């Protein structure tokens, strides 16, 4: 049969879209009609681009970016330095043919020394994390019964974290934690279990 999408998948997609929009932004200088100077907030890094080409990175504080006229020569692109959480819902099937929705919370941040990679190498960080998490969950849970999946939530979490740490380092990201927060069987299974109890 077909795999049904979790009921909250639309909400999850909308949340990820908002997160993607806020992770990287265009910024302006701190003086009107020029981008010579920039005031970088404590929780961001700014990339200085001259005529569209990357020049250098600015840390928090007031900084001189370079000569500019009417913001034609210099522009800024920012990325957050905060730890962000990505929540991924994956639906799959256990070895005993029970559909389950696995919710994984991933906490990641940009490595300070790799801010350039985080900003320019990957177009969609959250979507990439979603893909890696889904890959691990769908290659692990189908080899377990429902009871085993509940018992081995920590093992699944560790497998996801190992995968993400290996893959996301390339893109300048550090993975703080990947945790299976919820494992919910199909509603018909839950109803049957309640009737038995």
C-alpha positions, 0 to 999 in steps of 0.5 A: 500500500501507499505510505501516508504522510503524517497529518502535521507534514504541511505544518512541518513544511511551513516551519522549515520554509520559515527557518530556511528564509531566516537562516540566510539574509541580505543585509544593508550597511549602517549608514544611509546610501552607502555600505562602507560600514556595517554593524554586525549583531552578536548572533550573526556573521556577515559576508562582504561581497564586492560587485557580487563576488565574495571578499571577506567575512565580518564578525560581530561589531562595527566594521569597515567593509570597503569603499562604496557608493550608493550600495552599488559596490558592496553588499552583505549576506548574513547567516546566524551563529545561533544553534537552530533546531530542525524537527523531521517527521519520517514515516516508515514501516517496521519489520512486522508491517506497522506504519510508524511516524518517527520524529527526530529533533536535530540541533545544529549551528555554523562552525565559526571557522567554516562560515563561508562554507555554510553560506555558499556551499549549500542552498538549503540546509534544512532540506539536506538535514531532512534527507539524511535523517529520512535515509537513516530512519528508513534504513534502520526501522524496517529491520526492527519490530515495533517493540524493538523500535521503541527499545532502540530509539537511542540506537537510531538517534546515535546512527542519525547523529553519526551520519549528520556529523560526517556529512554536514561537516563538509558544509560548515555545520556542527551537529550538537544533538540528534534525538528521536523524540517520538515514535508513533504507530499508525492510529489503527494500531494505537486503537487496537492496543488501547482495546487490548488494555 
